[in-house]
Amino acid sequence: MYIGSLKLKNPIFSAPMAGISDLPYRLIMRRHGAALVYSEMISANGLFYSGKATRKLLLSSPEEHPLAVQLFGDTPERLAEATEQVEEYGELIDLNLGCPVRKVIRSGAGSALLREPEKVARIVAAVRRATTRPLTVKIRSGWDHDSVNFTEIARITVEEGVDAITLHPRTRSQMFGGSADWTQIKALKKAVSVPVIGSGDLFSAECIKTMFEQTGCDAVMVGRGGYGNPWIIQQALELLADKPETQPSTEERFAVAKEHLGLCLETFGPQKTLGHMRKHLCWYVRGMENSAGFRSGINQTRTINEMSTLLDNFFTSSLGSDAQR
């Protein structure tokens, strides 16, 4: 799998997600087979004004590379400047033209740009001039049902020099509701000459295999399907190789949950870890017996020791139940 000059080991990537795809999460996904991991969205305006919070999003580790750095903004000049500042941190630059969140939309960035094809052309051209790194864009189908224009936007970005395009086939107005229309990924693959990366509703290894088969996409990007489930990547690679997918044992779930907690503590310290890891630990126990009680308890923990003890006790009990069966 190639994106421009960047050679990747396989066609399964871990998506950029605000508040999720930080360094600890990326390391977990990388260790479980993701060929490419993406940073959280990084604001070009935040970099321009030297925002400390924005800079912290660039925290990285050699182990996670190759890394894609995703930028968002609404002006060509500001995004070009941001690209020059961040290109040393990753092997690929990605432009977010699809974020549906209101705060981003109000600034004129994200999927708001889908309503301004000419500005998209100026932005991509400016960023292309600013870097020799592989350049990609992530887009949605359009602003709403009446303005689906992903092929137009995609062709514009190709003309201005992008090396690949990721399509999440929902409109901005859909947010994350309804179903992703994978037929649009197939249509995009036929419409452009660069690699197409499919995204949307990839919640199992079987879904990933089906997306490849139905759309002909060159790679896929796993988002919400990876929450508490990094095994989805290796399982998909197994299915694509016509091998049976391997299910994680209770011991493996426990080990990775503890690993993630440790990485977060090492990276961010106890205060941020306490708030940040609650959601991740709830995802790791999803579908397990007595997980509802665990979720209730974990959201009331006030120290890392309490959190760690509750996690240990839950999995020790689960392992005991497994042994009795």
N, C-alpha and C positions, 0 to 999 in steps of 0.2 A: 504494500500500500504506500503510495507516494502522494504527498501534497506539495506541489512545486518540487524543490530539491530535498524536502524532508522525507526520509525513508522511515516507515513505521512497521512494527513487527506484526501487527494484525489490524483488522478494520473495525475494532470496537473501542470507542472513546468514552471518557467520563465527562459529562456536560458541565458548563459553567452555571452555577446557581448561587445567587446572592444569599448569604447567611449559611450556606452549606459547603460549598467547594473550597474550603480553606485548606491550609497546608496539611493538617492531620487527616482530613477526609481524602485529599488527593493521594497521600501516601498509602492509605488503606486500599484505595481503588487501584493504584499502580501496582502494589504488592499482589493484587489478585488478578492481574493480567491486562489492565487497561493500557493500550498502546500509546494513548495521548490523554493527558489530563489538562483541564482548563481552569484558570483562575476564576475567582468571583469577578463580577463586573467591576471595572475600575473606571472611575469618573475622570474624563479629561479635564473638566473644570476643577475637580479636586486636586489633581496634579498641578495645575496651573497656579492655584492658590496655596500650594505646598501644605495641603491638609495632612495632618499626622495620621488620621484614621485611614485615609486613602493610601498613604505610603505603606501602612502596615499590611495591606492586602497583597503587597508584592513580596512578602516574606516567603522564602523558598528554600529548597533543599536539593543538593545534587541528585539525590536518589529519585526524585520525582520526574526528572527530565526524560524525554522531551516534554516541555510545558508550553501550552498556548496561553498567551495573555490576552484577555478580552477587555476591550475598551468601549465606552459609550460616551456620546456627546452629540452636539447638534451643529457644530461649525467645522468646516474643513481645516482652518488654520489651527484651532485648538487641538483637534484630533491628530493632526500631523505633528505638532509639538509633543503631544503625549506619547506618540509612537516613538519618537526619537529618545524620549526619556526611559521607556520601558523595554525597548527591544533587547537590551543586554540581559534581561531577566528570563527570557524564553526563546524558544526556537521558532515560534509562529505568532503572528498578530491576528487577532480576530476582532471584527467590528460587530457590535450588537445593534442590529436593525429590527429587533423583534420583541424586546421586553414590553409586556403589556401593563406594567405596574403604573398606577396613576402618577406617582411622584416623578417617575422617569418621563412619562408622556408630557406632563406639564412643562418640562424643561425643553421639549421639542426633540428629545432623543428617543432611542428605542423604536418601537413600532410606529411612533408618530412620523418618522421619516418615510414610511411606506406611502404616505400621502404626498411626498415631495420627491418624485423621481429625479428631477434635475439636481436637487441638493445632494441626493445619494451619489450621483455621478461625480459631483465636485468633491465630496468627502472621500470617496474611494480613490479618486485620482490624486488627491493631496497626500493621502496616507501611502499610496503606492510609491509616490516620489520620495517619501520620507524614509523608506526602509527597503532593504534587499531581502528581508526575511519573507518566507511564505506568508501570504495574506489571504484570509478567508472572511466570509460574512455569515452571520446567522440571521435568518429572516423568518417571518410568518407569512401566511397565505395572502394577507392583505389587512386593511383596517377593519372592514366588516364584510358581511355577506354580499353587499352590493358593490364592493370595490376590491375584489380578489385580483391581485396584480403581481403575483409572485414571479411569473415568467418574465414580465417586463422588467421588474427590479433585478432579477437574476441576470438577464441579458445585459443590462446596463453595467452591473458590477463586473461581469466578464470582460466587456469592452474596455473597462478601466483598469483591468489587470489582476483581478482576484484569482487565486489558485484553486479554490474549492468553495462550495456553498453548502451551508446546513439549512435545511427547511424543516421547521415545525409546522405541520399543515393544519393549523388552526388560525382563525382571524384574531385580531386584537380583541374584538368585542366578545369572542368566545372565552377569553382568558384561558382557563384550563378545564372548562366544562365541555360536555359532549364528547364526541370521539374525534381523534385525529384522522384526517382524510388522506390515507396513504396513497390513494390514486394520484394525488397532486405531486408526491415525490416521484412517482413513475413518469408523470408528465414532464417534470423538471429535468429528469435524467435524459429525456429525449430532446429537450429544448436547448441544453447547453453542452459545451465540450469539456468542461472541467469536472472533476469528481464531485459527486453529490452525496452529502451525508444526511441520512434520514434520522428524524427525531419524532418523538410523540408516542405515548402509550406503550412503551417497551417495559413491561412489568414482569416478564419471564424470559428465560432462554428461548422458549418456543416462539414467543412473539418476535424476538430478534431474528431468528431463522426465517420466520414467515415474512418479515419486512424485506429481507434480502431477496427472497423468492418472488414476492409480489411486485416489488418496485424496481429491482435491478440496481439499487443504490450501491455506491462504492464502499460505504462505511456507515455505521450507525453510532448515535450518541445517546448514551444511557443517562437519564436524568432521575426522576422520582423513583424509577424502578431499582435504583441502587441504594435507596435509603435502608440502612440496616441489612443490606443484601449484596455485599461485594462479590459473592459467589456467582452472581448472575453472569459475570463476564466469562469466567472459565467454563461455566455450564454451556453458554452459547458457543464458545469455541469448540467444545466437545460435540455439540449437535452439528455444527457446521462441518466437522470432520467425520460425521456419521458414527460417532461414539455415544454411548449412553451418558446422560448428564449425571454428575456426582452430586449427591445431596450433602450439605454440611451436617456433621454430627452436633449434638448438644455441646460436646467438648470444644468443637471448633467455633461455634457461636460464642461461647464463653470466652475463649482465648482472644477472639478478634474484638469483642466488646471491651475487654480489659485493655487490649492493645490500643484501641482507639481512645479510651479514657486516659491512658498513660501518655499518648502522643499529645493530646489536647492539654493536659496538665503541664507537660514539658514546654509546650509552645506558648501557652497563654497564661499560665498560673492558675491558682485555685478559684479566684473570684469569677473570671469569665468561664472557666471550665464548668463550674457548678451550674450556671444557667444554660450554657451551650450544649452540654452533653445530655441533658434530660431528654430532649427529643430523640437524639441518636440512640440512647439506651432503650427507649421505648420502642424504637424501630427494630432493634436487634432481637427483642423478645416477641415480636409480632407473630401471632398464630400459635404461640406456645401455651401450654396449660397454666392457668393462674396468672396470665400476663396482665389481666385487668387490675388485679391487686398490686402487681409490681408497678404498673404505671401510676397508680394512685399514690403509692409510697414514694416513688422516685421524685415526683413533682413536689413533695413536701420536704425533701432533704435540705439541710442547711449547711452541711459541711461535706468536703470531699470524702472524709472518713465514713460518714453516714451513707453516702452514695455508693462507695466501694463495698461497704459491708452489706448493704441491701442487694447489690449485684451478686456478690459472692453467695449470699444465703439463697437467693432465688435459683441460681444455677446449681448449687449444691443439692437443693431439694429436687430440681428437675433431673439431675443425674441419678439421684437416689431412686426416683420414680422409674427412670429408664431401666435401672438395674433390676427392679422388681418385676418388670414385664416379661 
